Amino acid sequence: MGNFKLNLPIAIILASIILGGSFYAIQINKQESIEKQQRIEYVAKRKMDCYDTYQKEKKQYSNVISYIYYEPSNEDNPYLQDYNDNCQIMYVDGKTGENFFNNF
């Protein structure tokens, strides 16, 4: 009987730890899913904004060629700074025939 009195609290503590750990893991997973969904929605909005900007520029200027949207990057690389969450519209210079970009 003395063994039973000792085993019951240990079983309760172990069960609590397992349940608590499971609940914590579920909450972490849920939070990551929410953050991923928010990122997807943000990128979709930015892509549409970029396309809208391209359409406006194309109506206003005859030398607009194309556009590209660079999604946000998690890298802190200064060489990639121009390509991080950036909309670029490409134009052609009427005099030189060379392409150039404007960032939006």
N, C-alpha and C positions, 0 to 999 in steps of 0.2 A: 504494500500500500504506500510506503514511503517513496518508492520509485515513481508511482503514478502522480503523486503531488509535485514532483520535480519535473516530470515529462510534460505535463499539461502547460505550464507557463512557457516552457521552451517551444512547444508546438505552436502556441499562440503567437509568440514573438517571431518565429520563423514564418508563419503564415502571414503575419502583418508585413514583414519585410518583403516577402514575395509579392503580395498584393500591392504594396506601395511602389515597389520597383516596376511592376507591370503598368500601374496607373501612370507613373512618371514617364515611362517609355512611350505610352500611348499619347500623352500630352505633347511630348517632344515631337513625335511623328506628325501630330495634328498641326502643330505650329509650323513645322517645316513645309507641310502641304499648303498652308495658308500663305506663307511667304512666297512659295513657288507660284501659286495662282496669282498673287499680286504682281509678281515680276512679269508673268505672261501677259496680264492685262495692261501693264505699263508699256511693255515693248509693243504690243498691238496698237495702243493709242499713239505712241511715238511714230510707228511706221505709217499710220494713217495721216498724222500731222505732216510727216515728211512728204508723202505723196501729194497732199493738198498744197503744200508749199511749191512742190515741183509743178503742179498744174497751174498755179497762179503765175509762177515765173514764166512758164511756157506761153501763157496767154499774153504776158506783158513783153517778152523778149523773143525774138526769132532765132536766137543762137543757143537756145537751151537744148542740150543733147539728152541727158539722162539724170538719174538721181540714185543715191544709195543711202541706206540707213545702217549705221554701225551700232549694234546692240551694246549695252553697258558691259564693261569688262571688269572682272575682279582683280585684274593685274594692276600694279602700280608702276607700270613701265612708262617712263616719260616719252618714249618713242611712239607709243600707241595712243598718246593723249588725244590726237586729232581724230582717232577712230573709236573713241569711247562715248557711246550714247550721242551720236552725232549724225546729222543729216547733211549730206553733201549733194549739191546740185552742180552738174557739169555743164559748162558752156564751151563754145568754140569762138576763138577770137577771129573776127571777120577779116582782119588785116593779115595776120600771120598764119592763120589756120591751126594754131596750137590750142589745145584744150586747157581750161583752167577751172578751178572749183571755188564755190562759195559755201561756207559752213553755216548751217542754221540750227 
